[in-house]
Every structure is written in structure tokens, then in C-alpha cells.
Amino acid sequence: MHVDLQNCQQQYATNSSHTCMFLNPWHLQGFANGYCKCRHQCTAGLCYDSEFKHLDQSGARANWCSRVTGVPRIAYHFFSCTNTAAVNAGAALFVSVLHHRFSVPNLAQSSQLRLLKLDACEAKLDDIAWDSFKHLDLRELGTSLSPFFNSLEHLTKLHLLCKQLEQMPYVRSLISLQQLTIECEALIHLPSDIGSLSKLTILVLTDCFKLRQLPDSIRWLCSLQVLILCYCNSLLYLSESISELSLKSLSLSGCSSLAWLPNSIGQLSSLQKLSLSHSSSLTLLPDGIGQLSNLEELDLSNCSSLALLPDSIGQLTSLKKLDLRYCSSLASLPDSIGQLTSLEKLELLYCRSLTLLPDSITALDNLKKLSLQACSSLTSLPDDMGQLSSLEELMIECDSIVSLPDSISQLRSLTQLVLQGCNLLALLPDGIGQLSSLQDLCLLECHALTILPDSISSLSSLQELTVDRCDSLASLPDGVSQLSSLVLCVSDGSSLTLSNSCSQLTSLKKLTLSTYSSLSLLPDNLDQLSSLEELSLEGWPSLKLLPDSIGQLSSLKKLSLHSCTSLTLLPDSIGQLSSLQELNLLHCISLNSLPDNVGKSVTILTEGDLWSLQVCFRLCIRKV
């Protein structure tokens, strides 16, 4: 049997996630010429123990193809292909043998192959023309690496994933190697001659849990630009010799035993990115870090033992991004932080020990994003916050803050303001209406907030207002008619209602309503939302009925009722929604039927359960 995939592109062009299925592939021998749009998925389980013998230029892979005898001059992935007699000369080859009992195909004529992947192979590898490969991906080999390493003088990229490998062979023969990636849990030492790899530009060591130090010879890697030591949990320190490299990027993420850095790290004058995230034993940074004059990104996230930053950090005049998320021991920031004149993004999420921000922070003229979320000990913000003239995004989640500084009204570049969990915040400053660029105002769980200032009607750029579980807020302010998007989330005990605002929201295009209360009905005057295009009522467990007026939303294109588990019936007026394109009924487990007059062009999203299949079947019949 032969399968022609030429029409597959047309059949599934609108559904990129579709997986082609062959119900009985046991006698499949080959693909006809053609292009299969979903070829990256259609071969899973395609010909397990089948009679698949030949692949042409269709671009497919062969998985579990025990009778494959040849491949064309393109890249294929042979997964446990046990009887491959010969491999034609091609640009690339992947040979992946999952089980130890399988053997490697005959690669004696592989002189033109450029890429080889071997996975869990125990077979003899002596016959492979190793000197032809430029890329090698070796995983869990059951054989020694040493015999063929001397033949890899043309290799430019090597990836080793061998969990049991404790010691690498000498690498001095890899004279063309440019990228080396090692994932070896048992590896204790790197080869002492690694410094001889004069063309190496990228060195990645990931999950080398037993590696305790780098060899001094690393200083001779004159071309090295990227050094990544990710989750090398036993790494205790970096040698002073690292300062002799010309690195542009250095990552020590997840090196949980690393307690200090050499002061000489400041001599990495070309360094642009430094990541120390999840270095949980790191208690301080060396003063020399201030000498990194070209550093643009400094990631200290999840350095849970870091208690302070050195004053020299203010000398990082090229720094654009400073990430201090989850630095739970950090109690303060140095005054010198105001000297970071290039800083654009400052992340202070979950800095629970941070009690105040230095006034100098207001001198950050280029700061565009400031995140102060879950800073539970922070009680106030600097009075001159308004001087942050470039600030575009401000996120505040500080349950001890009582008020916002009046100067916040001067943030004329601010486009997004998020206030979350500010439980003591009762009022917003009247001047908030002067935020002429504000597009998104998000108020989340501000339980003490009782009223929004009338000046909010002056926010000419405001497009989206989110009010989520602000239980003391009784109503929306007058003059919000310019809103194009509104998100309301109401909880038990809240007096906030939508009915008295519908008449004002004539420009509203997107409305999201969800509730944590026992509220079971929507307002009857929904029809006044004349411009509404998207209505989302997701996750409303108590909603039982929709008002008939919903059928008058002539512009509505999308209606989502996802997880409205108590909804039993849809009004017949749904059929009047002439513009409706999508109706989401996922997890509407109590819904028994659909109105017969739902438009044929509507895409209905349902679950793959019996009820949904029955509904979809009825809809398909009706649409035909």
C-alpha cells in the first residue's frame, strides 16, 4: 500500500494541530511525492513493525521502520531502524536507537553526511566515517567515546548527554569545534586540555551535578563568548582565571553551592549578560562587579541568601535590565542605584524583606518598567515617583501601602498601572486622571478601595479597566464611555453591579465577566452594549440563565461560556446573533441542548465527551 499525502495540505490547512492518523499502516511501503503540511506530526507510530521500505523526497520521518533500506539526500530521523542496509549520501542523518538490542545502520558510505544523532547505541561504531561529521548529538552511548574522538577534526558542534559519563576523553583533536554542550550528571572533571579548543565560542554545561570546579586551562579559550553553567549544583567557586576570557554572556543559573564570585570578574570588560539566578548560597556580590562597563542584563532572581547589593553597582552605566525577583533576604537597595542611567527594567517581585525604596530611584530617567509585586514589607513609595518620566509599566502589590504619592499623576508615559493586593489602599489620588497615556488600569483584590475618582473619566487613552474582587467598590465612575475593554470579577459581599453602567459603555468591544459569588443572572440591559464584539463569561459556576436581550448584540463575534457548570439552557435569541462566529461551551456540563437556530457559520467549541459528540453530530447534519 502507498499513501499519497499531496492533499494533506488542503485538508488540514486550517488546523495546524491536527495529527494525521493511519489506522492500519502494517502494509505501508512508501509515500508518494507530495507535500504534507503536518508532516512533523503525522509519522508518530506511522509504521511500527510495518513493511515500510522506502522514503522519497516528501520530507517525512520514519519511526520504528524495521525494513527501511534507503533514504534520499535530505534529513531523516531513523528511530530504531534495525535493518537499514545502506544510507545514501545526504546532507544530514539522525539515527536514534531507543533500545539497546537494536543496531546502528550501516554508515560505511556516509562520507557526505554532516549531522549524526545516536541515542542509546551499544553497537560497534568503528565503521562510521567520523571525519565527515560537523554536528554530533550523542546520548547515552554504551561505548567509550575515546576511540573515535581523534577522528573528529572537522566537527564544529558536539552535544553530549550521557548521565553515567564520569570523565570525558581528551578533546585536543577537536580543532574545529565551535560549540560544546555537555549534560552529564556523573561528570566530575572537564578534560584538562579543554583550553586547546581555540575556536570554541559556546560552552554549555547543564545538569553536571558533580562538577566542582573548572580547570585553569579554561583561560586559554581565546574565542569563547558564551559560558553557561546551568544547575551545576556542586560548583563551589569560579577560578580567578575566568577574568582572562572575552565573554559576552555568563550564566551560573542554579549553581546552588556557589557562595561567592572572584573580584576579578569585573575584568570581563566585554560581558553584556550575567545570570546568577537560583544561586541560593550567594550572599554578596564582589565590588569588582561595578567594573563591567558593558553589562546590559543582570539576573539575580531567586538568590534567596543575597542580603545586599554593593554600592559599586551604580557604576554599571550600560545596565538595562536588573532582575531581583524572589531575593527574599534583600532588605534595601543602595542609593547608588539612581546612577543606573540606562536602566529600563527593574524587577522586585517577592522581595519580602524590602522595607523601602531609596529616593534616588526617581532619578532613573530611562526606566520603563517597575515591578513591586508581593513586596509585603514595603510601606510607602518615594514622594517624587512622578519624576520617572519614561515609566510605561508600574505593577504594585504591597499589602502594607496605605496611599500612593500624588506625584504619580505626573507619569505621562505610563500605559499600564496594576494595583494588586493593596489591602489598605482606600483611595486613588485624584490626579490619576492626568495619566494621558494610560491604556490599562488593573485593580486586583484591593479590598479597601471604596470609590474610583471621577477624574478617571479624563483618561482619554484608557482602553481596558479590570476590577477583580474589589469588594468595597460599589460602582464604576461616571464617564467611562470611552472604554473598549472591561474585565469585572465580582465576589460574595460585593455591591458592584454592571447594570447601572451598561448605558455608558457604548464603545465597549470586549467584556469579561466572572464571579466568585452566588450571583446567577446577568443584567437585562446587556443590549445597550451596542459595540460589543467579545463577551466572556468563563468560570461562572452559579450562572444558570442568559437574558433574552443578549440576542440584540448585533456586533457580537465571540461568546465564551467556558466552565459555566450550572448553565442548563441557552435562550433562542442566541440565533439572532448574526455576527457570531465562535461559541465556546467547554465544560458546560449541565447544558442539555442547543437552540436550533444557531447560525451554520458558528464554530462551536465543545468537549470530547458523549454529549458533546452528540451535539456536534446534530450540528454537522443541520449544517449540511
C-alpha positions as CSV (number, residue, x, y, z in Angstrom):
1,M,0.0,0.0,0.0
2,H,1.2,3.5,-0.8
3,V,-0.1,6.7,0.7
4,D,-0.3,10.0,-1.3
5,L,0.0,13.0,1.1
6,Q,-0.3,15.6,-1.6
7,N,-3.8,16.7,-0.5
8,C,-2.9,16.7,3.2
9,Q,-2.1,20.5,3.0
10,Q,-5.5,21.3,1.8
11,Q,-7.4,19.0,4.1
12,Y,-5.8,20.3,7.3
13,A,-4.6,23.7,6.3
14,T,-6.9,25.4,8.9
15,N,-5.9,23.1,11.8
16,S,-2.1,23.0,12.4
17,S,-2.5,20.9,15.5
18,H,-4.2,18.0,13.6
19,T,-2.4,14.7,13.7
20,C,-2.7,12.5,10.6
21,M,-3.8,9.0,11.5
22,F,-3.2,5.8,9.6
23,L,-5.5,3.2,11.1
24,N,-3.8,0.2,9.5
25,P,-0.3,1.0,8.5
26,W,1.0,-2.5,8.6
27,H,1.4,-2.9,4.9
28,L,2.6,0.7,4.2
29,Q,5.7,0.6,1.9
30,G,6.2,4.2,0.8
31,F,5.0,7.8,0.4
32,A,4.1,9.2,-3.0
33,N,5.6,12.5,-3.9
34,G,3.8,15.4,-2.3
35,Y,4.0,17.9,0.5
36,C,2.3,17.1,3.8
37,K,1.7,20.3,5.8
38,C,1.5,18.5,9.1
39,R,4.5,16.1,8.3
40,H,6.1,17.0,11.7
41,Q,3.3,15.1,13.5
42,C,1.9,12.6,11.0
43,T,4.6,10.0,11.4
44,A,4.2,9.2,15.1
45,G,3.5,5.5,15.2
46,L,3.4,5.5,11.4
47,C,4.9,2.2,10.6
48,Y,5.7,0.3,13.8
49,D,6.9,-3.1,12.6
50,S,5.5,-2.3,9.2
51,E,6.6,-3.2,5.7
52,F,7.8,0.4,5.2
53,K,10.8,0.1,2.8
54,H,11.4,3.3,1.0
55,L,11.3,7.1,1.6
56,D,11.3,9.6,-1.2
57,Q,11.6,13.4,-1.1
58,S,8.3,14.0,0.7
59,G,10.1,15.2,3.8
60,A,8.7,12.6,6.2
61,R,10.4,10.8,9.0
62,A,10.5,7.0,9.6
63,N,9.8,5.9,13.1
64,W,10.1,2.2,14.1
65,C,10.6,1.2,10.5
66,S,12.3,-2.1,10.6
67,R,12.6,-2.6,6.9
68,V,13.9,0.8,5.7
69,T,16.6,0.2,3.1
70,G,17.4,3.7,1.8
71,V,17.0,7.4,2.4
72,P,17.2,10.3,-0.1
73,R,19.6,13.2,0.1
74,I,17.6,15.1,2.9
75,A,17.5,14.8,6.6
76,Y,15.6,11.9,8.1
77,H,15.1,10.6,11.6
78,F,15.6,6.9,11.8
79,F,14.1,5.7,15.1
80,S,15.0,2.1,15.9
81,C,15.5,1.3,12.2
82,T,17.0,-2.2,12.7
83,N,17.6,-3.5,9.2
84,T,18.9,-0.5,7.3
85,A,21.3,-1.9,4.7
86,A,22.8,1.3,3.4
87,V,22.4,5.0,3.7
88,N,22.7,7.2,0.6
89,A,24.9,10.2,0.7
90,G,23.0,13.2,2.1
91,A,23.2,16.4,3.9
92,A,22.2,15.1,7.4
93,L,21.2,12.0,9.2
94,F,19.6,11.3,12.6
95,V,20.0,7.7,13.9
96,S,18.1,7.2,17.1
97,V,18.1,3.7,18.7
98,L,16.0,3.7,21.8
99,H,16.5,0.1,22.9
100,H,19.9,-1.5,23.5
101,R,19.1,-4.5,21.4
102,F,18.9,-2.5,18.2
103,S,21.9,-2.0,16.0
104,V,23.1,1.1,14.1
105,P,22.5,1.2,10.3
106,N,25.5,0.6,8.0
107,L,27.1,4.0,7.7
108,A,30.2,2.9,5.9
109,Q,29.3,5.0,2.9
110,S,28.4,8.0,4.9
111,S,31.2,10.3,3.8
112,Q,28.9,13.1,2.8
113,L,26.8,13.1,5.9
114,R,27.1,16.1,8.1
115,L,24.9,15.5,11.2
116,L,24.6,12.3,13.2
117,K,22.4,11.7,16.3
118,L,23.0,8.5,18.2
119,D,20.7,7.6,21.1
120,A,21.4,4.7,23.4
121,C,23.5,2.8,21.0
122,E,25.7,-0.1,22.2
123,A,26.8,-1.3,18.8
124,K,30.2,-1.1,17.3
125,L,30.8,2.3,15.8
126,D,34.2,1.7,14.2
127,D,32.9,1.6,10.6
128,I,31.4,5.1,10.7
129,A,33.2,7.8,8.7
130,W,33.6,10.1,11.7
131,D,35.8,12.6,10.0
132,S,32.9,13.8,7.7
133,F,30.6,15.0,10.5
134,K,30.2,18.6,11.5
135,H,27.5,18.1,14.1
136,L,27.2,15.2,16.6
137,D,24.5,14.5,19.1
138,L,25.5,11.6,21.3
139,R,23.1,10.3,24.0
140,E,23.6,7.5,26.5
141,L,26.1,5.7,24.4
142,G,27.1,2.3,25.7
143,T,30.6,2.5,24.3
144,S,33.7,4.5,25.0
145,L,34.0,7.9,23.3
146,S,37.8,7.9,23.1
147,P,38.3,5.6,20.1
148,F,36.6,8.0,17.6
149,F,37.3,11.4,19.2
150,N,40.7,11.5,17.4
151,S,38.8,11.4,14.0
152,L,36.6,14.5,14.6
153,E,38.9,17.2,13.4
154,H,36.0,18.7,11.2
155,L,33.4,18.7,14.0
156,T,32.0,22.1,14.8
157,K,29.2,21.2,17.1
158,L,29.0,18.5,19.8
159,H,26.2,17.7,22.2
160,L,26.8,15.0,24.9
161,L,24.0,13.7,27.0
162,C,25.5,10.8,28.9
163,K,24.3,10.5,32.5
164,Q,26.8,7.9,33.6
165,L,29.8,9.6,32.0
166,E,32.3,10.5,34.8
167,Q,35.3,11.6,32.7
168,M,35.5,12.9,29.1
169,P,38.3,11.8,26.8
170,Y,40.9,14.4,25.7
171,V,39.5,16.9,23.3
172,R,42.6,18.5,21.8
173,S,41.9,16.8,18.5
174,L,38.6,18.7,18.1
175,I,40.4,21.6,16.5
176,S,37.3,22.9,14.6
177,L,34.9,22.7,17.5
178,Q,32.8,25.9,18.0
179,Q,30.0,24.7,20.3
180,L,30.2,22.2,23.0
181,T,27.2,21.2,25.1
182,I,27.5,18.7,28.0
183,E,24.7,17.2,30.0
184,C,26.4,14.5,32.2
185,E,25.1,14.1,35.7
186,A,28.1,12.0,36.8
187,L,30.8,14.1,35.3
188,I,33.4,15.2,37.9
189,H,36.0,16.9,35.8
190,L,36.3,18.5,32.4
191,P,39.3,17.4,30.4
192,S,42.5,19.3,31.3
193,D,43.2,20.1,27.6
194,I,39.9,21.9,27.1
195,G,41.9,25.1,26.8
196,S,43.3,23.9,23.4
197,L,39.9,24.4,21.7
198,S,40.9,27.7,20.2
199,K,37.8,28.0,18.0
200,L,35.2,27.3,20.8
201,T,32.7,30.1,21.1
202,I,30.0,28.5,23.2
203,L,30.4,26.1,26.1
204,V,27.3,24.8,27.9
205,L,27.4,22.6,31.0
206,T,23.9,21.6,32.1
207,D,22.9,19.4,35.0
208,C,26.5,18.4,35.7
209,F,25.6,17.8,39.3
210,K,29.0,16.5,40.5
211,L,31.2,19.1,38.7
212,R,33.0,21.0,41.5
213,Q,35.3,23.3,39.5
214,L,36.5,24.4,36.1
215,P,40.1,23.6,35.0
216,D,42.5,26.5,35.0
217,S,43.2,25.8,31.3
218,I,39.8,27.4,30.5
219,R,41.7,30.7,30.4
220,W,43.1,29.7,27.0
221,L,39.7,29.6,25.3
222,C,40.5,32.7,23.4
223,S,37.4,32.6,21.2
224,L,34.9,31.8,24.0
225,Q,32.0,34.2,24.1
226,V,29.2,32.3,25.9
227,L,29.8,30.2,29.0
228,I,26.7,28.6,30.6
229,L,26.9,26.6,33.8
230,C,23.3,25.6,34.5
231,Y,22.4,23.7,37.6
232,C,25.9,22.5,38.3
233,N,24.9,22.0,41.9
234,S,28.3,21.1,43.3
235,L,30.2,24.0,41.8
236,L,31.8,25.8,44.7
237,Y,33.7,28.7,43.0
238,L,35.0,30.2,39.8
239,S,38.7,30.5,39.3
240,E,40.3,33.9,39.0
241,S,41.5,32.8,35.6
242,I,38.0,33.4,34.2
243,S,38.8,37.0,34.0
244,E,41.1,36.3,31.1
245,L,38.3,35.3,28.8
246,S,36.5,37.6,26.3
247,L,33.0,36.5,27.4
248,K,29.8,38.3,26.3
249,S,27.4,36.1,28.2
250,L,28.0,34.2,31.5
251,S,25.3,32.2,33.2
252,L,25.7,30.4,36.6
253,S,21.9,29.7,37.0
254,G,21.1,27.1,39.5
255,C,24.6,26.7,40.9
256,S,23.2,26.3,44.4
257,S,26.6,25.7,46.1
258,L,28.2,28.8,44.7
259,A,28.8,31.2,47.7
260,W,31.0,33.9,46.1
261,L,32.4,35.2,42.9
262,P,36.0,36.3,42.3
263,N,36.6,40.0,42.4
264,S,38.4,39.7,39.1
265,I,35.0,39.1,37.4
266,G,35.0,42.8,36.9
267,Q,37.7,42.4,34.3
268,L,35.3,40.8,31.9
269,S,35.1,44.0,30.0
270,S,33.1,42.6,27.1
271,L,30.4,41.0,29.3
272,Q,26.9,42.0,28.3
273,K,24.8,39.5,30.2
274,L,25.3,37.9,33.6
275,S,22.9,35.5,35.1
276,L,23.2,34.2,38.7
277,S,19.6,33.1,39.1
278,H,18.8,30.4,41.6
279,S,22.3,30.6,43.2
280,S,20.8,30.2,46.6
281,S,24.1,30.2,48.5
282,L,25.3,33.5,47.1
283,T,25.3,36.1,49.9
284,L,27.0,39.0,48.3
285,L,28.5,40.3,45.1
286,P,32.1,41.5,44.8
287,D,32.8,45.2,44.5
288,G,34.6,44.5,41.2
289,I,31.2,43.9,39.5
290,G,30.9,47.6,39.1
291,Q,33.7,47.4,36.5
292,L,31.5,45.6,34.0
293,S,31.1,48.7,31.9
294,N,29.3,46.9,29.0
295,L,26.9,44.8,31.2
296,E,23.3,45.2,29.9
297,E,21.5,42.5,31.8
298,L,22.0,41.3,35.4
299,D,19.8,38.4,36.6
300,L,19.9,37.8,40.4
301,S,16.4,36.3,40.6
302,N,15.9,33.6,43.3
303,C,19.2,34.4,45.0
304,S,17.4,33.8,48.3
305,S,20.5,34.5,50.5
306,L,21.5,37.7,48.9
307,A,21.1,40.4,51.6
308,L,22.6,43.5,49.9
309,L,24.0,44.9,46.7
310,P,27.4,46.6,46.6
311,D,27.5,50.4,46.1
312,S,29.6,49.8,43.1
313,I,26.5,48.5,41.2
314,G,25.8,52.1,40.4
315,Q,28.8,52.1,38.1
316,L,27.0,49.8,35.7
317,T,26.1,52.7,33.4
318,S,25.2,50.3,30.5
319,L,22.8,48.2,32.5
320,K,19.3,48.0,31.0
321,K,17.7,45.1,33.0
322,L,18.1,44.3,36.7
323,D,16.1,41.2,37.9
324,L,15.8,40.9,41.7
325,R,12.7,38.6,41.8
326,Y,12.5,36.3,44.8
327,C,15.5,37.8,46.5
328,S,13.7,37.2,49.8
329,S,16.6,38.4,52.0
330,L,17.2,41.7,50.3
331,A,16.3,44.4,52.8
332,S,17.3,47.5,50.9
333,L,18.7,48.9,47.7
334,P,21.9,51.1,47.6
335,D,21.4,54.8,47.0
336,S,23.8,54.4,44.0
337,I,21.0,52.6,42.1
338,G,19.9,56.0,41.0
339,Q,23.1,56.2,38.9
340,L,22.0,53.4,36.6
341,T,21.1,55.9,33.9
342,S,20.4,53.3,31.2
343,L,18.2,51.1,33.3
344,E,14.9,50.3,31.6
345,K,13.5,47.4,33.6
346,L,13.7,46.8,37.4
347,E,12.0,43.6,38.7
348,L,11.5,43.4,42.5
349,L,8.8,40.7,42.8
350,Y,8.6,38.8,46.0
351,C,11.3,40.8,47.8
352,R,9.5,40.2,51.1
353,S,12.3,41.8,53.2
354,L,12.4,45.0,51.2
355,T,11.2,47.8,53.5
356,L,11.8,50.9,51.4
357,L,13.0,52.2,48.1
358,P,15.7,54.9,48.1
359,D,14.6,58.3,46.9
360,S,17.4,58.1,44.3
361,I,15.3,55.6,42.4
362,T,13.4,58.5,41.0
363,A,16.5,59.6,39.0
364,L,16.2,56.6,36.7
365,D,15.2,58.7,33.7
366,N,15.1,55.7,31.2
367,L,13.2,53.3,33.5
368,K,10.2,51.8,31.5
369,K,9.0,49.0,33.8
370,L,9.0,48.8,37.6
371,S,7.6,45.7,39.3
372,L,6.9,45.8,43.0
373,Q,4.7,42.8,43.4
374,A,4.5,40.8,46.6
375,C,6.8,43.2,48.4
376,S,4.9,42.7,51.7
377,S,7.2,44.8,53.9
378,L,7.2,47.8,51.7
379,T,5.1,50.5,53.4
380,S,5.5,53.5,51.1
381,L,6.8,54.8,47.7
382,P,9.1,57.7,47.2
383,D,7.2,61.0,47.1
384,D,8.8,62.0,43.8
385,M,7.8,58.9,41.8
386,G,6.4,61.3,39.2
387,Q,10.0,62.1,38.1
388,L,10.2,58.7,36.4
389,S,9.3,60.4,33.1
390,S,9.9,57.3,30.9
391,L,7.9,54.8,33.0
392,E,5.4,52.8,31.0
393,E,4.5,49.9,33.3
394,L,4.0,50.1,37.0
395,M,3.0,46.9,39.0
396,I,2.4,47.3,42.7
397,E,1.4,44.5,45.1
398,C,2.2,45.7,48.6
399,D,-0.4,44.9,51.3
400,S,1.2,47.5,53.7
401,I,0.9,50.5,51.4
402,V,-1.9,52.9,52.6
403,S,-1.7,55.5,49.8
404,L,0.0,56.3,46.5
405,P,2.1,59.5,46.2
406,D,0.2,62.4,44.5
407,S,3.1,62.8,42.1
408,I,2.1,59.6,40.4
409,S,-0.2,61.8,38.2
410,Q,3.0,63.1,36.5
411,L,3.8,59.8,34.9
412,R,2.8,60.9,31.5
413,S,4.3,57.9,29.7
414,L,2.5,55.3,31.9
415,T,0.5,52.9,29.8
416,Q,-0.2,50.2,32.3
417,L,-1.0,50.5,36.1
418,V,-1.6,47.4,38.1
419,L,-2.6,47.6,41.8
420,Q,-2.9,44.1,43.3
421,G,-3.4,43.0,46.9
422,C,-3.1,46.6,48.2
423,N,-5.5,45.7,51.1
424,L,-5.0,49.1,52.9
425,L,-5.4,51.3,49.9
426,A,-8.8,53.1,50.2
427,L,-8.4,55.8,47.6
428,L,-6.6,56.6,44.4
429,P,-5.1,60.1,44.0
430,D,-7.5,62.5,42.2
431,G,-4.7,63.4,39.8
432,I,-4.8,59.9,38.2
433,G,-6.9,61.4,35.5
434,Q,-3.8,63.2,34.3
435,L,-2.2,60.0,33.1
436,S,-2.8,60.8,29.5
437,S,-1.1,57.7,28.1
438,L,-2.7,55.2,30.4
439,Q,-4.4,52.4,28.4
440,D,-4.7,49.6,31.0
441,L,-5.8,50.1,34.7
442,C,-6.0,46.9,36.6
443,L,-7.3,46.7,40.2
444,L,-7.0,43.3,41.8
445,E,-8.1,42.3,45.3
446,C,-7.9,45.9,46.6
447,H,-10.5,45.1,49.3
448,A,-10.4,48.5,51.0
449,L,-10.9,50.5,47.8
450,T,-14.4,52.1,48.1
451,I,-14.5,54.5,45.1
452,L,-12.7,55.4,41.9
453,P,-12.1,59.2,41.4
454,D,-14.3,61.0,38.9
455,S,-11.1,62.1,37.2
456,I,-10.8,58.7,35.7
457,S,-13.2,59.9,33.0
458,S,-10.4,62.1,31.8
459,L,-8.2,59.1,30.9
460,S,-8.6,59.6,27.2
461,S,-6.4,56.7,26.2
462,L,-7.9,54.2,28.7
463,Q,-8.9,51.0,26.8
464,E,-9.1,48.3,29.4
465,L,-10.3,48.5,33.0
466,T,-10.0,45.4,35.2
467,V,-11.8,45.3,38.5
468,D,-11.3,41.9,40.2
469,R,-12.6,41.2,43.8
470,C,-12.5,44.8,45.0
471,D,-15.3,44.0,47.4
472,S,-15.8,47.5,48.8
473,L,-16.2,49.2,45.4
474,A,-19.9,49.9,44.8
475,S,-19.9,51.2,41.2
476,L,-17.9,52.4,38.3
477,P,-17.4,56.1,37.9
478,D,-19.4,58.2,35.5
479,G,-17.8,59.0,32.2
480,V,-16.2,55.6,31.3
481,S,-18.0,55.6,28.0
482,Q,-14.7,55.6,26.1
483,L,-13.7,52.1,27.4
484,S,-13.1,49.5,24.7
485,S,-12.5,46.6,27.1
486,L,-13.8,45.9,30.6
487,V,-13.0,43.0,32.9
488,L,-15.1,42.6,36.0
489,C,-14.7,39.9,38.6
490,V,-17.3,40.0,41.5
491,S,-17.0,38.1,44.7
492,D,-19.6,37.4,47.5
493,G,-20.3,40.5,49.5
494,S,-19.5,42.9,46.7
495,S,-22.0,45.6,45.8
496,L,-20.5,46.3,42.4
497,T,-23.0,45.8,39.5
498,L,-22.8,46.2,35.8
499,S,-26.5,47.1,35.2
500,N,-26.1,50.8,36.1
501,S,-23.0,51.2,33.7
502,C,-24.3,49.5,30.6
503,S,-25.8,52.6,29.2
504,Q,-22.5,54.4,29.4
505,L,-20.3,51.7,27.8
506,T,-21.4,52.3,24.2
507,S,-17.8,51.9,22.8
508,L,-17.1,48.7,24.7
509,K,-15.9,45.9,22.3
510,K,-14.7,43.4,24.8
511,L,-16.4,42.4,28.2
512,T,-15.1,39.8,30.5
513,L,-17.3,38.9,33.5
514,S,-16.5,36.3,36.1
515,T,-17.8,35.8,39.6
516,Y,-16.8,34.1,42.9
517,S,-20.3,34.8,44.3
518,S,-23.7,33.1,44.1
519,L,-24.9,35.6,41.5
520,S,-26.8,33.6,38.9
521,L,-28.1,36.2,36.5
522,L,-26.8,38.9,34.1
523,P,-28.4,42.3,33.8
524,D,-31.3,42.5,31.3
525,N,-29.9,45.6,29.7
526,L,-26.9,44.0,28.0
527,D,-28.4,45.1,24.7
528,Q,-27.2,48.6,25.4
529,L,-23.6,47.4,24.8
530,S,-24.1,48.1,21.1
531,S,-20.5,47.9,20.0
532,L,-19.7,44.6,21.9
533,E,-17.7,42.1,19.8
534,E,-16.4,39.7,22.5
535,L,-18.3,38.5,25.6
536,S,-16.6,36.1,28.0
537,L,-18.4,34.6,31.0
538,E,-15.8,32.0,31.8
539,G,-15.7,30.3,35.1
540,W,-19.0,31.4,36.4
541,P,-20.3,28.3,38.3
542,S,-23.5,29.9,39.5
543,L,-24.7,31.3,36.2
544,K,-27.9,29.5,35.2
545,L,-29.5,31.6,32.5
546,L,-28.6,34.2,29.9
547,P,-31.0,37.2,29.4
548,D,-33.0,37.3,26.2
549,S,-31.5,40.7,25.5
550,I,-28.2,39.0,24.6
551,G,-29.7,38.3,21.2
552,Q,-29.7,42.0,20.4
553,L,-25.9,42.3,20.5
554,S,-25.7,42.6,16.7
555,S,-21.9,43.1,16.7
556,L,-21.0,40.1,18.9
557,K,-18.5,37.8,17.2
558,K,-17.3,35.6,20.1
559,L,-19.2,34.3,23.1
560,S,-17.4,32.2,25.7
561,L,-19.3,30.3,28.4
562,H,-16.4,28.1,29.3
563,S,-16.9,26.3,32.7
564,C,-20.4,27.7,33.3
565,T,-21.2,24.4,35.0
566,S,-24.8,25.4,36.1
567,L,-25.9,26.7,32.8
568,T,-28.8,24.5,31.6
569,L,-30.3,26.3,28.7
570,L,-29.4,28.9,26.1
571,P,-32.1,31.4,25.0
572,D,-33.5,31.1,21.5
573,S,-32.4,34.7,21.0
574,I,-28.8,33.4,20.5
575,G,-29.9,32.6,17.0
576,Q,-30.3,36.3,16.3
577,L,-26.6,37.0,16.7
578,S,-26.0,37.5,13.0
579,S,-22.3,38.3,13.5
580,L,-21.5,35.4,15.9
581,Q,-18.5,33.4,14.7
582,E,-17.5,31.4,17.8
583,L,-19.4,29.9,20.7
584,N,-17.3,28.3,23.5
585,L,-19.2,25.7,25.5
586,L,-16.3,23.8,27.0
587,H,-17.1,22.3,30.4
588,C,-20.7,23.4,30.3
589,I,-21.6,20.0,31.8
590,S,-25.3,20.9,32.6
591,L,-26.2,22.1,29.2
592,N,-28.6,19.7,27.6
593,S,-29.3,21.1,24.2
594,L,-28.6,24.0,21.8
595,P,-31.2,26.2,20.1
596,D,-31.9,25.0,16.6
597,N,-31.5,28.5,15.1
598,V,-27.8,28.8,15.9
599,G,-26.1,30.0,12.7
600,K,-24.5,27.5,10.4
601,S,-21.3,29.5,10.2
602,V,-20.7,29.4,14.0
603,T,-17.8,27.4,15.3
604,I,-18.9,25.6,18.4
605,L,-16.2,24.5,20.9
606,T,-17.3,21.6,23.0
607,E,-15.6,18.8,24.9
608,G,-14.9,15.3,23.6
609,D,-17.4,13.6,25.9
610,L,-20.5,11.8,24.7
611,W,-22.9,14.7,25.0
612,S,-20.6,17.0,23.0
613,L,-20.2,14.3,20.3
614,Q,-23.9,14.1,20.0
615,V,-24.3,17.9,19.8
616,C,-21.5,18.2,17.2
617,F,-23.2,15.4,15.2
618,R,-26.5,17.1,15.2
619,L,-24.9,20.4,14.2
620,C,-23.0,18.8,11.4
621,I,-26.2,17.3,10.0
622,R,-28.0,20.6,10.3
623,K,-25.2,22.5,8.5
624,V,-25.1,20.0,5.6
